[in-house]
Amino acid sequence: MSPRFFALLGLCALLMAPAAAAESWAITGARLHTLGPSGVIENGTIVIRHGRIEAVGADVDVPLDAQRIDAAGKIVTPGLYDAYSYIGVVEVSLVVETDDRVQSGARYTASFRVADAINPRSTLIPVNRIEGITRAVVTPAVAAESFSSPVAGLGSVIHLGGVEDYLVARDAALYVHLGEEGAALAGGARGLTLMRLREALQDARDFSEHRGAFEARARRQYSASRPDLEALAETLDGERPVVVSVDRASDIRTALRLADEFGLKLVVAGGAEAWMEADRLAAAQVPVILDPLENLPDRFESLGATLENAARLHAAGVTVAFATGESHNARNMRQAAGNAVAYGLPWDAALAAMTVNPARIFGMEGATGSLQAGKDADLVIWDGDPLEVTSAAERVFIRGRDIPMVSRHTLLRDRYGNDAGPLPPQYPH
Amino acid sequence: MRRPILVFSCVLAAGCATPDSAPLAPAVPARAEPAEGAYHSTYHRIDSPPVLITNATVLTGDGRRLDDAGVLVRDGVIESVGTGLQAPDGVQVVDGSGKWVTPGLIDSHSHLGVYPSPVVPAHADGNEMTDPNTAEVWAEHGVWPQDPGFDAARAGGITALQVLPGSANLFGGRTVTLKNVPAGTVQAMKFPGAPHGLKMACGENPKRIYGAMLQKFPMTRMGDVAGYRAAFAKAADYRQKWREYAESQGEDKEKPRPERDLELDTLAKVLEGEIAVHHHCYRADEMALVLDVAREFGYRVASFHHATEAYKIADLLAANDVCASIWADWWGFKMEALDGIRENAALLQRAGACVIIHSDSSTGIQRLNQEAAKAMASANRMGIEVDEAQAIRWLTQNPAKALGIAGRTGTLAAGKMADLVLWDRNPFSVYAKAEKVYVDGALVFDRADPARQAESDFMLGILPAEAVQP
């Protein structure tokens, strides 16, 4: 056979290799924290195929066609969730043109949807995913102290592994603000916030029960616009979580009452004093998304903030998820989780608060949150304890894609860190 | 959850910088500021028995690591550091087996007290946003000693900190260096003999607040630099007038006493070298420009603060002996912070520049050790070797240098103030906690002893504590 034939063969192999690589991987030798029924598996193997986890366990055969990654001595966990995130809707926080978190005015509130604005090419995505963040719950925000609405809008779940199919759940949750912020938005008092919310929810219920009459203009005037009523109606007695930002213990009680009145699937966000209502939250099966580092009495509604918040809630049986609200550095969530462990939270619970718990809260548990056969292959190979500040992610897979460990930050690092050539660093070298 | 809006307003409103060998003596009366001696420190160390910490891993703060070593503290000062130390009679011994000792941590950039908790407008005392030049205001006149953040910072091993005015103005005012001890007055916290700093600011903040919001000067970065130069030119004249006046004393033709100007007092002291400049500046190109201004007027920049792009001019900063007070990894919250990277400290360290990890945050100040750990790990991952003994300097010796207190604290050496921390493990771990914190030899925080955990007046009875609620 001619050299030309071998050259062609080689070319074919080259062309096919990337496709094959995307097909199947086997990670071997690592300690697997599955967060699923298999618990912790020492010296385990994970097989990835077609974007999913095909097999996980201690005695899994490595398929012949799988690319093997020797991860002996490493730790593998599910990819991490940023459960209260602005990734994709803000680029430079103070450059308003890049900020799509907040709507102003009161005509569209519940129906304000972040999904339409999400930019999967945001620089925040590579910066965070190469440090293990693989999913984000993208959240609408509220303008500080403007006269608008305590309802922020609808958030979405995205994965951080590509620019085509990034949107996993479009209208995943409704966001509402109570407490000091909600009061400022509603017009200055907590009672007004609740009055507005109740009116809107009552209208939404009436709207959903008398839609025909509404269309025929045979119904009283509602307090909210039609799109808002639809968004609220979908949330009543429904499966869509209502994430309520609330910190003071008494405000949490108010949120619980409101959820009870309207059959809302309540999730507490912030929850600085949630530990003071831990038993009630546990009984009502209301999860809490919190920042483990919040411990100062920064507001009169967070006087009870403590580093032990997560530990106390977990001990009472509350499902806890972590988020810092700082999307540029969502990657620092695992540091926050490490601090929660230092202040009493079991290590496994801290990992759960970044993986399986947020997946459960946002209805993503069927496909993500743990290392189990059949789930999306979102996982991270760590060079050490993932909660430790000196550890780093070595490889990241999102939906089975081998993520290049490159971001704008690594490019800047290399430009200014590599030996200077004869030309200014702005030239490639 | 930290509210992004609040976080940003803090960053926006924040700003900062300092010199090394500035004189520790109080202000010189004859020249510009006859009255400043009135504003002295009333700090007194808490009388404490001598203590010997034994069998610990000791990071001295000057680059050395001593294993199985001890530190002997007596009368508020470090008596000896090393291996094989024996406890003299009457000395309390603390077993440091498995534990680490470091100098007390020093935060070169804090707004505790001037932007205290709770964050309410009534407490916003850090930015005199009434003029781009407010060199006449002093941070210490806005410090609320009851800020619960001081107590939280102490539990994180902070023994001294520089409190700065914010960064709204080109000249924000004088900074103050405090000992992190519970006190009822700011005077009782003032680090004895520490020089003042002057807070200056580059870039977006003055532009936004004066140009964009108030439609006045400065509206551009051009205006920023012109504003610095005009003020220092005026200060040079002012200084000359006072000099001539002082020299004419006792002569036949005694010159009339110049009119006192508090703003120019501060700037003249900068030109004298008595007050060091702490300059809030993110971008590399702007830092280089500021160094030109400093050269024109002959003053010294002790530290650039935030300096997210310092790594791009690491050699320049090293050559000018200017410290960079930086975060481990903040970036992206505004245009001038876009290029912040985790390897900033690494690249500065490689160039031989002075690296300081600062907080600018009431949350971050509680765990500066973790921030340094992230920066250290990033250095090692890119092949720049930085061990714990080096990295601790970013939190101890280097900030002490920038604040002009390196002769007194910041390293564990005989004769220095006994400001130190006993950690329950390697402090470059997320799980590490400060177990005991000493300021001038006094145990100001003990994690195991509630009697040594100070609480601000504000926290008393404000939560449904057992003492208050049935």
HADDOCK unambig.tbl for C-alpha pairs under 7 A between the chains (distance, minus, plus):
assign (segid A and resid 92 and name CA) (segid B and resid 332 and name CA) 5.28 0.50 0.50
assign (segid A and resid 92 and name CA) (segid B and resid 333 and name CA) 5.41 0.50 0.50
assign (segid A and resid 92 and name CA) (segid B and resid 334 and name CA) 5.35 0.50 0.50
assign (segid A and resid 92 and name CA) (segid B and resid 335 and name CA) 6.27 0.50 0.50
assign (segid A and resid 93 and name CA) (segid B and resid 332 and name CA) 6.84 0.50 0.50
assign (segid A and resid 93 and name CA) (segid B and resid 333 and name CA) 4.68 0.50 0.50
assign (segid A and resid 93 and name CA) (segid B and resid 334 and name CA) 5.65 0.50 0.50
assign (segid A and resid 94 and name CA) (segid B and resid 333 and name CA) 6.26 0.50 0.50
assign (segid A and resid 94 and name CA) (segid B and resid 334 and name CA) 4.94 0.50 0.50
assign (segid A and resid 95 and name CA) (segid B and resid 334 and name CA) 6.72 0.50 0.50
assign (segid A and resid 95 and name CA) (segid B and resid 335 and name CA) 6.99 0.50 0.50
assign (segid A and resid 270 and name CA) (segid B and resid 1 and name CA) 4.40 0.50 0.50
assign (segid A and resid 290 and name CA) (segid B and resid 1 and name CA) 5.73 0.50 0.50
assign (segid A and resid 291 and name CA) (segid B and resid 1 and name CA) 4.85 0.50 0.50
assign (segid A and resid 294 and name CA) (segid B and resid 1 and name CA) 6.68 0.50 0.50
assign (segid A and resid 294 and name CA) (segid B and resid 2 and name CA) 6.98 0.50 0.50
assign (segid A and resid 296 and name CA) (segid B and resid 117 and name CA) 6.86 0.50 0.50
assign (segid A and resid 296 and name CA) (segid B and resid 149 and name CA) 6.94 0.50 0.50
assign (segid A and resid 297 and name CA) (segid B and resid 117 and name CA) 5.80 0.50 0.50
assign (segid A and resid 297 and name CA) (segid B and resid 118 and name CA) 5.50 0.50 0.50
assign (segid A and resid 298 and name CA) (segid B and resid 117 and name CA) 4.62 0.50 0.50
assign (segid A and resid 298 and name CA) (segid B and resid 118 and name CA) 4.01 0.50 0.50
assign (segid A and resid 298 and name CA) (segid B and resid 119 and name CA) 5.19 0.50 0.50
assign (segid A and resid 299 and name CA) (segid B and resid 118 and name CA) 4.99 0.50 0.50
assign (segid A and resid 299 and name CA) (segid B and resid 119 and name CA) 6.02 0.50 0.50
assign (segid A and resid 300 and name CA) (segid B and resid 118 and name CA) 6.71 0.50 0.50
assign (segid A and resid 303 and name CA) (segid B and resid 463 and name CA) 6.57 0.50 0.50
assign (segid A and resid 304 and name CA) (segid B and resid 463 and name CA) 6.48 0.50 0.50
assign (segid A and resid 324 and name CA) (segid B and resid 1 and name CA) 5.69 0.50 0.50
assign (segid A and resid 324 and name CA) (segid B and resid 2 and name CA) 6.32 0.50 0.50
assign (segid A and resid 325 and name CA) (segid B and resid 1 and name CA) 6.12 0.50 0.50
assign (segid A and resid 325 and name CA) (segid B and resid 2 and name CA) 6.12 0.50 0.50
assign (segid A and resid 325 and name CA) (segid B and resid 3 and name CA) 6.83 0.50 0.50
assign (segid A and resid 325 and name CA) (segid B and resid 4 and name CA) 6.56 0.50 0.50
assign (segid A and resid 326 and name CA) (segid B and resid 4 and name CA) 6.65 0.50 0.50
assign (segid A and resid 328 and name CA) (segid B and resid 331 and name CA) 6.86 0.50 0.50
assign (segid A and resid 328 and name CA) (segid B and resid 332 and name CA) 6.41 0.50 0.50
assign (segid A and resid 335 and name CA) (segid B and resid 430 and name CA) 6.74 0.50 0.50
assign (segid A and resid 338 and name CA) (segid B and resid 430 and name CA) 5.75 0.50 0.50
assign (segid A and resid 338 and name CA) (segid B and resid 431 and name CA) 6.50 0.50 0.50
assign (segid A and resid 339 and name CA) (segid B and resid 430 and name CA) 6.23 0.50 0.50
assign (segid A and resid 339 and name CA) (segid B and resid 431 and name CA) 6.43 0.50 0.50
assign (segid A and resid 342 and name CA) (segid B and resid 431 and name CA) 5.00 0.50 0.50
assign (segid A and resid 388 and name CA) (segid B and resid 429 and name CA) 6.40 0.50 0.50
assign (segid A and resid 388 and name CA) (segid B and resid 430 and name CA) 5.47 0.50 0.50
assign (segid A and resid 389 and name CA) (segid B and resid 370 and name CA) 6.58 0.50 0.50
assign (segid A and resid 389 and name CA) (segid B and resid 373 and name CA) 6.37 0.50 0.50
assign (segid A and resid 389 and name CA) (segid B and resid 374 and name CA) 5.57 0.50 0.50
assign (segid A and resid 389 and name CA) (segid B and resid 429 and name CA) 6.42 0.50 0.50
assign (segid A and resid 389 and name CA) (segid B and resid 430 and name CA) 5.72 0.50 0.50
assign (segid A and resid 390 and name CA) (segid B and resid 373 and name CA) 6.12 0.50 0.50
assign (segid A and resid 390 and name CA) (segid B and resid 374 and name CA) 5.69 0.50 0.50
assign (segid A and resid 390 and name CA) (segid B and resid 377 and name CA) 5.14 0.50 0.50
assign (segid A and resid 409 and name CA) (segid B and resid 341 and name CA) 5.65 0.50 0.50
assign (segid A and resid 413 and name CA) (segid B and resid 343 and name CA) 6.60 0.50 0.50
assign (segid A and resid 416 and name CA) (segid B and resid 312 and name CA) 6.34 0.50 0.50
assign (segid A and resid 417 and name CA) (segid B and resid 347 and name CA) 6.63 0.50 0.50
